[in-house]
């Protein structure tokens, strides 16, 4: 299998990233795993999308650190490849990372990968589904009972009124963004500074004012979904609990949160079942759900991270399970006579 992982920039990839674990697993399983920066695409005169791509020079890496060292080293293999000659393209870049500094790069992965998809390459998650999910409005497409009440606006007065309706405490976050940046807890005692907080968030565009869930003080649960159902192997779920650092209301790892084993109860599984139809409809192969109690706080469909922690807590190599699932999809496609749309094959 020839698989390419689309990332924001190879230079900023880290050993603990889920992408690194997936690429290392694919390589050690005998597959050809390429990395492509979102800045390296070219639609050429042969009407194919090409890209400068890089892969490691050897297999059998025992650590993700050595894998990245090889990928960035002098022995790494770099070629201008035709995306149409790949078997799988996995979109792992985060558009919000490029929203400010490189806005032209935000949708590059989706748009160029779509050409490969039309030539029979399996692209996950499905590019058309990702286009709908490029900001946090995507969460509002799921049933109202599984998500917090939210207001999306740039109007200060509307936000303050919403805060009053919600009992005085709400969460403010940018519509575009990730990693817990510019996320604030607005409480009654913060009202004298409300305008400054709202202005800070509105610099990135629209604001999501969201119902505050008291259980969030304990952090949240990230549950990984594969093919629209919780990723589970040998009776163990790919999940982790993200515990907030002292004095910080954010559960993002990049904001200093720590990870702990997760308990997947009936409430979490019922929530996952409620949102399954939408994930299947949109061709969402691999996503991460951020859950507080029985509410879906956020859904990461571009580059959900933390899979390595879930593997460490369960002693299950979930990265291998995901690569094996891609192998199964390709085998199914190769053994059937009928055409299967990309969004259907992505979640088969």
C-alpha positions as MATLAB code, in Angstrom:
seq = 'XXXXXXXXXXXXXXXXXXXXXXXXXXXXXXXXXXXXXXXXXXXXXXXXXXXXXXXXXXXXXXXXXXXXXXXXXXXXXXXXXXXXXXXXXXXXXXXXXXXXXXXXXXXXXXXXXXXXXXXXXXXXXXXXXXXXXXXXXXXXXXXXXXXXXXXXXXXXXXXXXXXXXXXXXXXXXXXXXXXXXXXXXXXXXXXXXXXXXXXXXXXXXXXXXXXXXXXXXXXXXXXXXXXXXXXXXXXXXXXXXXXXXXXXXXXXXXXXXXXXXXXXXXXXXXXXXXXXXXXXXXXXXXXXXXXXXXXXXXXXXXXXXXXXXXXXXXXXXXXXXXXXXXXXXXXXXXXXXXXXXXXXXXXX';
ca = [
       0.000    0.000    0.000;
       1.227    3.485   -0.886;
      -0.137    6.006    1.586;
       0.503    9.730    1.954;
      -0.054   11.760    5.107;
      -0.845   15.419    4.436;
       0.519   17.656    7.219;
       0.920   21.371    7.835;
       4.719   21.113    7.850;
       7.051   18.147    8.341;
       9.367   20.373   10.376;
       6.752   20.871   13.095;
       5.740   17.221   13.465;
       6.508   15.673   16.861;
       7.198   12.104   18.056;
       4.018   12.114   20.150;
       1.736   13.135   17.296;
      -0.859   10.619   16.175;
       0.274   11.152   12.582;
       3.792   10.013   13.482;
       2.457    6.852   15.104;
       0.270    6.090   12.091;
       3.103    6.652    9.614;
       5.563    4.593   11.643;
       3.041    1.777   11.964;
       2.387    1.797    8.211;
       6.106    1.757    7.452;
       6.903   -1.036    9.893;
       4.023   -3.057    8.447;
       5.724   -2.940    5.051;
       3.848   -0.071    3.430;
       5.269    2.966    1.637;
       4.369    5.975    3.782;
       4.927    9.470    2.400;
       4.662   12.862    4.083;
       3.426   15.837    2.073;
       3.349   19.461    3.269;
       0.227   21.415    2.276;
       2.522   23.855    0.476;
       3.961   21.242   -1.894;
       1.094   20.508   -4.286;
       1.173   21.233   -7.999;
      -1.562   20.703  -10.568;
       0.555   19.955  -13.631;
      -0.095   20.040  -17.345;
      -0.822   16.299  -17.384;
      -3.944   17.225  -15.369;
      -2.726   15.305  -12.363;
      -1.846   16.631   -8.937;
       1.782   16.076   -8.043;
       3.591   16.888   -4.828;
       7.069   16.833   -3.380;
       6.862   14.017   -0.856;
       9.267   12.533    1.669;
       9.539    9.121    3.284;
      11.987    7.363    5.553;
      14.855    5.371    4.089;
      14.479    2.233    6.214;
      11.955    0.215    8.183;
      11.978   -1.316   11.632;
      12.001    1.923   13.615;
      11.604    1.192   17.315;
      10.657    4.720   18.324;
       8.808    7.641   16.820;
      11.805    9.854   17.578;
      14.105    7.764   15.403;
      11.397    7.648   12.743;
      11.231   11.443   12.565;
      15.026   11.696   12.642;
      15.134    9.435    9.593;
      12.329   11.395    7.892;
      14.229   14.670    8.335;
      17.706   13.259    7.821;
      19.985   13.238    4.814;
      19.062    9.644    3.985;
      15.346   10.423    3.636;
      13.844    9.788    0.207;
      12.205   12.782   -1.503;
      10.385   12.556   -4.809;
       7.863   14.436   -6.898;
       5.013   11.917   -6.816;
       1.723   11.717   -8.670;
      -1.098   11.514   -6.142;
      -3.114    9.415   -8.599;
      -0.552    6.630   -8.156;
      -1.173    6.401   -4.417;
      -3.597    4.007   -2.766;
      -4.550    6.185    0.214;
      -4.270    9.850    1.127;
      -4.824   10.666    4.793;
      -5.566   14.317    5.471;
      -3.876   15.106    8.794;
      -3.276   18.847    8.485;
      -5.115   21.243   10.790;
      -6.606   24.164    8.787;
      -6.825   26.338   11.900;
      -3.029   26.233   12.237;
      -2.767   28.138    8.959;
      -5.754   30.451    9.426;
      -3.658   33.498   10.329;
      -0.189   33.055    8.873;
      -1.027   31.111    5.704;
      -4.742   31.406    4.965;
      -4.127   30.151    1.415;
      -2.979   26.810    2.901;
      -6.079   26.123    5.001;
      -8.017   24.191    2.373;
      -5.109   23.148    0.144;
      -5.111   19.566    1.406;
      -8.840   19.149    0.886;
      -8.894   20.754   -2.555;
      -5.894   19.001   -4.084;
      -6.727   15.630   -2.527;
     -10.148   15.837   -4.134;
      -8.484   15.434   -7.553;
      -6.781   12.244   -6.375;
     -10.108   11.018   -4.993;
     -11.730   11.444   -8.392;
      -8.997    9.244   -9.868;
      -9.744    6.384   -7.529;
      -7.445    7.131   -4.603;
      -9.039    6.542   -1.198;
      -8.964    9.864    0.680;
      -9.742    9.936    4.398;
     -11.469   11.673    5.881;
     -13.659   12.328    2.851;
     -12.766   15.778    1.393;
     -16.377   16.774    0.788;
     -17.266   15.917    4.365;
     -14.279   17.852    5.671;
     -15.333   20.918    3.709;
     -18.489   21.026    5.822;
     -16.448   20.581    9.011;
     -13.817   23.255    8.458;
     -15.029   25.180   11.511;
     -16.891   24.486   14.736;
     -20.273   25.075   13.090;
     -20.041   21.398   12.166;
     -20.947   20.490   15.732;
     -24.334   22.171   15.261;
     -25.271   19.583   12.623;
     -25.518   16.903   15.299;
     -28.657   16.326   17.420;
     -29.303   19.180   19.849;
     -29.629   16.844   22.819;
     -26.015   15.634   22.524;
     -24.337   19.064   22.486;
     -24.300   22.122   24.755;
     -26.577   25.054   23.982;
     -24.647   27.581   21.915;
     -24.878   31.048   20.407;
     -22.637   31.999   17.475;
     -22.284   35.729   16.876;
     -19.966   38.747   17.033;
     -22.423   40.901   18.947;
     -21.371   41.772   22.512;
     -24.892   42.394   23.785;
     -26.184   39.096   22.441;
     -23.348   37.256   24.169;
     -24.007   38.976   27.501;
     -27.719   38.260   27.244;
     -26.961   34.622   26.452;
     -24.729   34.471   29.530;
     -27.606   35.684   31.678;
     -29.918   33.066   30.172;
     -27.372   30.346   30.932;
     -27.168   31.299   34.593;
     -24.251   33.712   34.358;
     -21.411   31.395   33.311;
     -20.547   30.552   29.699;
     -17.550   29.515   27.610;
     -16.244   31.764   24.829;
     -14.199   30.313   21.975;
     -13.415   31.250   18.364;
     -15.414   29.609   15.596;
     -12.107   28.892   13.865;
      -9.379   27.533   16.090;
      -7.924   24.575   17.923;
      -5.618   23.717   20.766;
      -7.522   25.800   23.317;
      -6.336   29.146   21.991;
      -8.465   32.169   22.987;
     -10.869   30.084   25.052;
     -12.305   31.898   28.078;
     -14.683   31.161   30.923;
     -16.965   34.152   31.400;
     -18.444   34.202   34.915;
     -20.666   36.791   36.651;
     -17.655   38.247   38.446;
     -15.898   38.680   35.079;
     -18.595   40.952   33.639;
     -16.542   44.165   34.152;
     -13.978   42.650   31.757;
     -16.492   40.990   29.443;
     -15.932   43.404   26.552;
     -12.169   42.822   26.588;
     -12.653   39.035   26.631;
     -15.163   39.164   23.809;
     -12.888   41.424   21.756;
      -9.944   39.046   22.258;
     -11.936   36.121   20.868;
     -13.557   38.135   18.061;
     -10.141   38.950   16.560;
     -10.335   35.489   14.993;
     -13.841   36.095   13.613;
     -17.125   34.748   14.941;
     -17.482   33.734   18.582;
     -19.071   30.607   19.982;
     -20.735   31.340   23.302;
     -21.395   27.930   24.793;
     -23.288   26.626   27.795;
     -20.900   25.835   30.637;
     -21.077   22.276   31.946;
     -20.002   22.053   35.611;
     -18.608   18.547   35.059;
     -16.020   20.124   32.770;
     -14.020   21.041   35.879;
     -12.898   17.403   35.897;
     -11.689   17.583   32.302;
     -13.146   15.647   29.389;
     -12.989   12.301   27.653;
     -11.558   11.974   24.176;
     -13.025    8.972   22.404;
     -11.695    7.949   19.013;
     -14.173    6.812   16.391;
     -13.351    4.609   13.416;
     -15.928    4.074   10.662;
     -18.560    5.822   12.766;
     -18.216    3.591   15.831;
     -15.950    3.733   18.903;
     -12.509    2.348   18.093;
     -12.247   -0.787   20.211;
      -9.797   -3.686   20.013;
      -9.712   -6.729   22.273;
     -12.397   -5.155   24.416;
     -10.433   -1.952   25.046;
     -11.494    1.459   23.786;
      -9.186    3.986   22.167;
      -9.865    6.793   24.610;
      -8.252    8.948   27.260;
      -9.320   11.372   29.924;
      -7.832   14.840   29.596;
      -7.278   16.399   33.005;
      -6.998   20.162   33.281;
      -3.992   21.834   34.809;
      -4.578   23.831   37.986;
      -6.438   27.070   37.355;
      -7.011   26.363   33.639;
     -10.456   25.577   32.261;
      -9.084   24.086   29.022;
      -8.576   20.352   28.550;
      -6.289   20.606   25.526;
      -2.898   18.922   25.803;
      -1.328   21.941   24.146;
      -2.735   24.060   26.979;
      -0.967   22.010   29.645;
      -3.576   19.343   30.362;
      -2.448   15.844   31.307;
      -3.867   12.500   30.250;
      -5.277    9.644   32.283;
      -7.116    6.389   31.545;
     -10.718    6.878   30.464;
     -13.834    5.091   31.646;
     -16.228    4.507   28.772;
     -19.710    4.190   30.236;
     -23.167    3.766   28.743;
     -23.700    7.538   28.452;
     -20.596    7.894   26.271;
     -21.531    4.919   24.094;
     -25.088    6.199   23.677;
     -23.777    9.598   22.597;
     -21.470    7.913   20.073;
     -24.408    5.980   18.682;
     -26.507    9.132   18.345;
     -23.923   10.896   16.180;
     -22.965    7.837   14.126;
     -25.381    8.486   11.222;
     -23.922   11.945   10.551;
     -20.342   10.641   10.650;
     -21.196    7.887    8.191;
     -23.048   10.296    5.911;
     -20.012   12.587    5.798;
     -17.390    9.884    5.243;
     -15.632   10.527    8.568;
     -13.201    7.624    8.819;
     -11.235    8.653   11.916;
     -12.337   11.347   14.368;
     -11.928   12.331   18.003;
     -14.897   13.195   20.218;
     -14.422   15.465   23.236;
     -17.115   14.550   25.735;
     -18.178   15.986   29.081;
     -20.795   13.857   30.829;
     -23.297   13.044   28.090;
     -22.530   16.098   25.938;
     -20.301   16.430   22.896;
     -18.174   19.528   23.459;
     -16.135   19.360   20.264;
     -15.426   17.006   17.415;
     -12.001   16.857   15.780;
     -12.232   15.527   12.244;
      -8.944   16.847   10.843;
      -6.071   15.769   13.080;
      -7.340   14.202   16.311;
      -4.416   13.659   18.648;
      -3.784   11.610   21.751;
      -3.949    8.148   20.197;
      -0.504    7.320   21.597;
      -1.791    7.964   25.132;
      -4.776    5.692   24.535;
      -2.368    3.002   23.348;
      -0.147    3.438   26.387;
      -3.071    3.119   28.812;
      -4.500    0.013   27.141;
      -1.355   -1.646   25.751;
      -3.125   -1.806   22.381;
      -1.403   -0.636   19.194;
      -4.362    1.283   17.811;
      -2.251    2.748   15.002;
      -1.808   -0.731   13.579;
      -5.547   -1.354   13.861;
      -6.232    1.778   11.806;
      -3.710    0.833    9.102;
      -5.160   -2.688    8.970;
      -8.591   -1.177    8.441;
      -7.287    0.788    5.454;
      -5.830   -2.454    4.081;
      -9.251   -4.065    4.443;
     -10.944   -1.228    2.561;
      -8.521   -1.481   -0.350;
      -8.925   -5.240   -0.507;
     -12.694   -4.868   -0.582;
     -12.517   -2.289   -3.359;
     -10.155   -4.457   -5.401;
     -12.394   -7.508   -5.034;
     -15.654   -5.890   -6.095;
     -16.858   -5.121   -9.575;
     -19.008   -2.138   -8.682;
     -17.812    1.403   -8.086;
     -17.802    2.558   -4.477;
     -17.921    6.289   -3.759;
     -15.096    7.630   -1.649;
     -17.326    8.709    1.247;
     -18.880    5.226    1.399;
     -15.547    3.391    1.194;
     -14.043    5.721    3.809;
     -16.399    4.375    6.483;
     -16.961    0.856    5.128;
];
